[in-house]
Amino acid sequence: MEDLDETDKQLLNLLGQDSKQTIRELAARVNLSASPVFERVRRLEANGYIKKYIAVIDAEKMNYGLIIFCNIRLKQHDKSIGHEFVTDIMRLDEVVECYNISGDYDFLLKVYARDMKHYQDFVFNKLGSVKSIGSTHSTFVMCENKNSYNINF
């Protein structure tokens, strides 16, 4: 991050809030002309500071309003089982985030489901088919109070 100046950080913050802003809009907000802002944004993309541009879909409006955090404990710990687990999880549409964590569990999944019946089906028929899982523990979200997609620099 040492090659980022304050203007680069400001551009990242602005794009993190709304990636649909035009170069002209960004330029006005950072008090530069469009050409240097265009070059800065391209450099930030090329250097991997900006991974991609996405639309954040409202899961509840799409009838996927139940959010679950599912802790996973593997049956055993070795390289092949860990890779097998990750490969299997990447195929499950309901899983939107997967983290390898420390502590009592090995992985934390963020899962979206339509309702409890859908989640039950997911656990029995999809997670249940992942052979590397030893145990699971589910926590159901009652209310999402904060969900920020980016940090401010």
Secondary structure, DSSP 4 states (H G I P E B T S, - for coil): -TT--HHHHHHHHHHHH-TT--HHHHHHHHTS-HHHHHHHHHHHHHTTSS--------TTTTT--EEEEEEEEESS--HHHHHHHHHHHHT-TTEEEEEE--SS-SEEEEEEESSHHHHHHIIIIIGGG-TTEEEEEEEE-S------SS---
